[in-house]
Amino acid sequence: MKSQASLLPAVTLIAVVLFGSFFGFLGVFLAVPLVIVFQIWIQELLVKDILNNWQENDS
C-alpha cells in the first residue's frame, strides 16, 4: 500500500483491525479505501485550504 497510495504499513494494519472490529467482515474490505479517502480529505481541507491561507496571512 505504501507504494500505491503512500499509506504507511502501520496505518493500513491499524485501519484494518479497527474497521474490522467495528464493522466486521465488511469493515476489513472497506478499511483501506476509507482511510485513503480520509487522508485525501485531510490533505485538501487542512493542508491546502487552512495552512496555506494561514501561511500567506503570516507574511
N, C-alpha and C positions, 0 to 999 in steps of 0.2 A: 504494500500500500504506500510505502514511503516514496517510491519512485513514480508511481502513477498519480497520486493525489497529494503528495507532500504531507502525508499524515504519519506521525510518529508511531512506531510499533506499540509503544505503551498505551497511547491514546486509543488505538484500534482495539487492543485487548481489554482495556477498561470499559470502552463503549459496548463491546460485545457482551461482557459479563453483566454490566448494569442493565442494558436493554433486555438481555435475556432473562434476568431475574425479575424485572418488572413486567415485561410483555410476553415472556415465554418464547416459544419457538419462532414466532413471527418477529419478535424483537431482535433475535440473533441475525436474521436476514436484513432487517432494516437498520441495524445499528450503524454500519459504516456509511451508507448513503446519507442518513440523517446527520451524522457528525460532519460529513463533508459539507452539506448544505448549511449547517450551523456555523462552520468555520468560515465559509464564504460570506455568510450574512454578517458575521462579526467583523471581517476584514472590510467589507463595504461600508457598514454603518460606523463602526468605531474608528478604524484607521483612516479611511479615506474622507469621511464626512466630518467627523468630530476633531480628530487630531490634526488634520491638515488645516482646518479653519482656525484651530487654537494656535498652531504654529505661525500662521500668517498674521494673526492679530497680535502676536507677541513681538514681532519685529518691527 
